Amino acid sequence: MFDGPVYIDLVKKGVLVDATMELTSGCNLRCKHCYIDARQRRISLEDAKNIIDTLYNEGTINLTLTGGEIFTHPDFEEIYRYAKQKGFIIELKTNALLIDEAIVKLLASLPPEEVNITVYGLSDDEYGTFTGDYKGFSKLQNALSLLENNRINFSLYVVSNKTNYSRIANGDYKRFFNQYGLEFAFDNDVLGGRDGNYDQLQYRLSPEEVINIEKSSSACMEIMRARYAGVGKEEFQCIGGINKIYIDPDSKIHCCLFDEEDSVVFSKDNWTYIRSELKKRNEFINNLYQKSKCVHCERELLCRQCPLKWKRVIDKEERCLLAQKRRELIEESTVEYSNVMPVPNNYKMISLNIEFPHMALREDEIDNSQEYESQLSDYDVIYKVNGTVVHGHKGKYFYYLPAVDEESSHALGIPKGHALKILKKIDNVSDTIQAFEQYKLVSKILENKSLVAKTYSYVAIKMKETSNAFVVDSIIIYPKDSMVIV
């Protein structure tokens, strides 16, 4: 979907960028964890087209069509074609079990940005137990084959819950997703029902189980590190009703999926009033947060639950516990260095730990670095140097650690306004015969000095030329907890 700097700029200008339309509450499955009530409702074709026209006039870019199950709506094709003709970037959310040749033909002729598919099991029996369809997994595999063969972009994700936890924890879902060239994606939110029946919450995972899944996902860990790095630098700000809206099957407009109160029935002739009411609702939600104990909480960005979501996902105590465990997980996995050690001129770095992620650093002025400037909007990586937490940014080839104040300047040992540039990947030292021979030579020297290579990640060597070869003249050893500047 459309995002990035331009998206952020539109949000700041108050543009209604995103809309989600729930075409129907009807579904071909009966999932145990589903929050949608039993009433069969669907948006009319007339309302759908009028809403699409209104969104088009508003400048909306992203449109998500969801359900229930979207393909149970009798007018899905006409609604979809109409929205595509307006030029929206469209995401379809579906269980995919109804995808057949006719639907694929439609999607191939008018490709969506993505078909986002929820996976409910890895066998027909698992599908039957959880959704009521004992041929569900076979139908899913058939649908995925049709989408693949017709080059229609799709993604997979799973809602983690008590029934599939063991399969997720042992990597079965990850392996299944990888078969289609996709990273494992999941959602831990099991929502309470719209009708006030919260029986579904019995399937939600405990904070310990959630953490166990999250720490196995590199993508999830990267997101949490970025949020942790932003603590104290940004506050919760709901954009529902201003930049995003949710339309339910009764054509009622909400700030978001979790906003069940004070909705406004759509009317193309009364849109100005609807927008003003949504703005009031947005202000209410933000005030609700500002009055909560979550304001300025050191764990807030690792919780990141809006006030409307709290009551439908997880109780207050468990939410705080989960945020604390996430903070502990990030802090335990944060790279920490006790000192910064430069490499003298004429010395060459040799890695003693080929698997070590990224260490060779260079001092670099950042004022004119276009790549660095492009990363200023978000903090993506965290390091701890000499006891000081330093927030950094991801570039294409490097991580950047800027000295933005006196504290970080002192910790990094560089002037304020400069940054350390960390190579994301160091070439394997055995890539060339010469490097490998140097590696063996250095390892032998350390062994003779009774130094265990595991204690040291890097050494710097200075070579001198003799009559028939280059030999090691001197060597500097860098402990593992050293940040090495070359």
N, C-alpha and C positions, 0 to 999 in steps of 0.2 A: 504494500500500500504506500501511498505518497507520504513521505516524511522528510526529515532533514532540515537544514537551515531555512529554506523557503517556507516550509510547514510552520516552523517556530515563529517566523516573522508574521505569517497569517494569523496564527493564534494570538500573538500580541496585539494585532490589529482588530481582534474580536470577530474574525470571520468564522462562520459555521463550516468548518472543514470536513467533519466526519458525521455520518448519520448511519444508524443501524435500523433496519426495518424488519420486524418480526412478522413474516407474512402469515403465519398460522401457528396456532398452538397444537394443531393436529400432528400426529406422528405415527409411524409404522412400528415403533418400538414402545416398550413399557419398562424403561430403565428404572432400577431400584432407587437411584439417587436423584432422579429428575425433580426439579423444582417447579415445573409448569403444572398448573392445576388441570383437573380432568375436563374442564369446559372446552368444547370444541369451537374455537373462534378463528376466523380468518379475515384478513383485510380485503375489502372489496376491490375489484379491478379499477373502478372509478376513483376511489380514494388513493389507491396506489399510484395511479398516473398523476393525480393532482398533487400528491406529496412530492413525487419526483420532479414535477414542473417547478414547485416551490423551492425545492432544494437547488435545482439548477439556477434559478434566479438569485438565490442566496450566494452562489459561488461555491457550493459544496463540491468537494473533489472525491473523497472516499465514501463509497456506499457499500455497506455490508448487508446481505440478505440472509436471514436466519429464520429459525423456527423454535419450536416444533421441528418438523422436517419440511424443508422448502419444497421438495418435489411432490408433496401430497397436495399442494395448492393447485386447484384446477386451472388457474390462469398464470401459472409460473412462467411459462414460455413467453406470453405476451408482456408480462411485467418486466421480465429480464430483457427482452428485445427493446422495449421502450426505454429502459434505463441505459442500455448500451448505446442506443442512438443519441442519447444526450451527452455521451462522452465521459460518464463517471468511471472511476477506477473501482471495479467491483470485486468483492470477496464473497464467496459462497460458503456458508457453513452447513454441513450436512453429515449424516451418518453413512452416506454413499450407497446404502443397500438397494436403493431404487434406481440407481444409475444403470441405464441400458443403452442400446445402440441409438435410439432416438435422442436421448438427452446428450449423449456424447456428440452426435452430429450437430446439435444446436451449439454446444460449447466449443466445438472445433471451428465452427463458422464464425462465432462471436466469442472469442476466448476471454474468460474472466482473468483478473490478475492472479487469482489463486482459488482453488477449491480446498477449503480447510476441513479435514475429515477427522471425526472423533472415532477412536478405536476402543471397543468395549470388551475385547477378549482376543485370545490367540488360538481359539478352537471353536468349533460349532457348539460344543457343550458349554463352554464358558459364556458364549453369546446367549445361549438359551437360558442359562441360569440367571444371568444379569438383565437381559433385555426381553426375554420371552421368545426370541427367534432362534430356533435350534439349527437353522441353516445360515445364520448371520455371518459367520466368518468366511464361509464359502462365497457368499454374495459379495462381501467386502473384497476378497481377492479377485473376483471376476471384475468388479468395478475398477479396481486399481490397474488391472491389465488393460481394460478399455481406455482408461485415461492415459496410461503410459504409451500405448500403441498409437494414440491420436495426439500425442505430445501436448496434452493439457496439463498445465502446471498444478500440482497439488501438494499439500502438506498434511502431515499426520500429527495428532497429539492424543494424549490419554488423560482422563481425569483420574488421578490416583485416589484410591479408596481402599477400604478394608478387604474387598474381594480380590483386588489385583495387586496388592502390595508386594506379596512374595515374588510374583512374576516380574514386577518392576525392579525390586531389590536385587534379584539375581541376574538381571541384565537381559531377560527374554524379550522385553519390549524394545530395548535398545537394538538388539540384534535384528528384530523384525523391521524396525524403521530403517536400519542400515541397508537392508536388502534393496530398498528403493532409493538409496543414496541420500537418505535424510537423517539429520541429527535427531536424537531422542528429544521429544518435547512433551511437556506435561503441565497440568494445572492441578494444584492441591485444593482448590476451592470446591467443596461440596456445599451447595447453597440450601438454606431452608426454603420451604415452599412459599409460593406467593399467597396461598390461601391461609397462611398462618400455621399450617401443619409442618412441624420441623422434624418429623420422623426421619427424614433423609440424613440428618446430621449424625445418625448412628454409624454411618459408613465413612465418616471423615477420619483421617489419620491423626494420631497423636503428634505433638510437636517433635518427639524423638524420631518417629517414623518419617515425618516430613523432612527433617534435617538429614536423615540417612539417604533419602532420595536426592535432595538438593546438592549434597556434597559430591555425589557421583556424576553430576552434570557440570562440565566445564563452562558451558554457556550460562548456566544458572549462577555459578560461582562468580563469573565475570560481572554479571549484572549486580550481584550483591556487593561485590567489591566496589563497584562504581557508586552504589548507593551509600555504602559505608564512607567512601571518600567524600561524599557530598554532605555528610552530617555537619550541621552548623552553617552550611553555605546556602541552603535553600529551605523554604517552608512549603508545607502542603498547600496546594492551591487547586481546588476543584474547577474544572473547565466545562463540566456538564451543564447543558442549557445555554452555554455561550458558544463554545467551539464544537461541542458534540451533543447529539440528541439521540433518543431511542424512541422508536414508534412501535407500539404494541399492536396486536391483531384487531383491537377495537378502534384503531386510528387515534389512540390517545398518545400525546407527546410527553415524554419524560426526560429528565436531565440525563438519565442513564438507566441501565438494566436494573440497578438496585433501588432506584427511586420509585417507590410504589404509591406515594402519596402526592396529592395536589397536582395530578396530571391534568392536561388540558386537551379536550377533544379537538382534533384537527379541523380547520375550516380554511379554505383557500382565500375566503373573503375577510378573514379575521386574523391574518398572520402577524400583523404588527402587535396586536394584543397578546397573542400566544408568546411571541418573543419577549415581551415585557414581563409576562408571568413567569417564564423560564428564568429570566434574569433575577427576579425576586427569589425564586427557589434556589438558584445558585448562591445568592448571598446568604440565604438561610443555612445552606449546607456548610459554607465556609465559616459562618459564625458558630455553628454547632461544633465544628472542629476547634475553633479558637477558644471555646469555653471548656474544652475537654482537658484531661490531665496529660494528653499526648503532646501538647504544645511544648516545644523545646526539649522533648525527651531525647536522650542520646541514642535511643534505639529506633526512633520514629521512622527513619528512612528504610530500616530493615523490617519494619512492620508494614508501613505504606498502605494501611487499610483506611478507606474513607469511612466517615461516620455511618453512612447508610449501609455499608457493607458489613460492619461489625456484627450486627445482630443476626444477619443471615448466614454467616460463615463460621464464626468461632466465638466462644465466649471470651469475656474480657481477660480473665486470668490466663487462659491458654494462649491468647494472642500476645500478651506481654512475655510469656515464657518462651514462645516461639521466636520472638524478636531478640530476646536475650541470647538464646542458643545460636541464632544466626550471627550475632555480634561476636560471640565466643569463637565460633567456627572461623570467621574471617580473621580475627586477631591471631588465632592459632596458626593460620595458613599465610599470614603476612610475612613477606620476606624482610628479615631484619639484619642489619649490618652494624657491627660495633665500631667500625672506623672506615675512613676513606683513605686509600693508599694510592698514590700516583706511581706510574711506571716511568723511570728515567729515560732520557733520550738514548737511542742506540740499543735499547733492550727490546726483545721480542717476546710476546705473550705465548705461553704454551698451556693448553688446558689439560688438567689431570683428571677431569671428570667430564667425559664427553656428553653425558646426559644433562649436565647443568643447563638451565633454561637460557638465561641471558645475563651476561656479566660485563663484557668489554664495553667500557664507557668512554665517551669523548666529551671534552668540554666544548661547548658550542654556543655562540651568541644567538639569541632567539629573536632579536628584534626584526630581522628581515626574513625569517623562515616562514615561507608560505604554508608548509605542511604543519608546522607548529601552530600557526595562527588558526588553522582550520579546526584544531582540536580544543580551542579555548572554551567552548561552551560546556564541556563535560569533563569531569574527573573520572578516569577509567582505571587507574592503577594506584596502588598504595605501597610505599616502602617505609621502613622505619630505620633511620640512620642516627647513630649516636643517641638513641632514645627519643628522637624527634620524628613524628609522623610527617611524611612528605607525600603530597598528592601529585599524581602525574597524569599524563595523557597518552593515548595511543596514536602513533602515526602509522604510516604505511610500512615502514621498515624499522622504526625505532619506537621505544617508549621514551617520553620526555619527562624529566623531573625538573621543574623550574624552581629557582630560588626567588620566590615572590616576596619574601620579607627577610628581616635580619636573622630570624630563627632558622629558617630553611637554608639561608645563605651560609650560616655558620656550620650547620649540620653537614651540608654537601661540600663545603670547602671551596665554593665558587662565589664570584661577585653576585650581588642582587641584580636581577635582570638577565642573568645567564641561565643555562639549563644543562643538565647532564643528558646525553643522548645514549640510550641503552639499546644495543643491538638486540632485536627480538630472537635471532637465531645465530649461533656461532657455527661456522663450518666445521664439520668433523675433522679433528686433527689428523686423521689417517687418510684424508682425501688425496694427499700427495705422498709419494715415497719419501721426499725430503722431510716433510712435516712429521711423518710417522717415525722416521729415523731419529729426529730430534726428540720426539716424545719418548721413545725407548731410551735414549741417552739420558734424558733428564730423570726419568723414572729410576734408572740404574744409579744415578748420582744420589738421589734421595734415599734409595734403598741402602746404599753404602753408608749414608749418614744416619741410618736407623730411623728414618722418617717415613711414616705410613702415608701413602698417597691419599687415602680417604680423608685425612685430616686437612688436606690442602686442595683447593679447587684450581688454583692457578699458580704458575711461577713465571717470572720474567728472566730471560737468559740473554747474555751478551756474548756474542761469538767473536773469536779472533781467528785470523787466517795464519796457518802454518805453511810450511813448504809444500805440503801435499793435501791439505784438508782444512776445513773450518772446525774448530773445537770450541767447547764451552769455556769462556774466559771467567765469567762469574754468574751467579744465580741469586735471584731474590724470590723468597717463598711468601705467598699470600695465603693467610688462613681463610677458611670457608666463609667466615662472617665479615670479610673485608669487601668493600666496594672498590673495585679496581678501576682507576682512570688511566686510559692509554691515549 
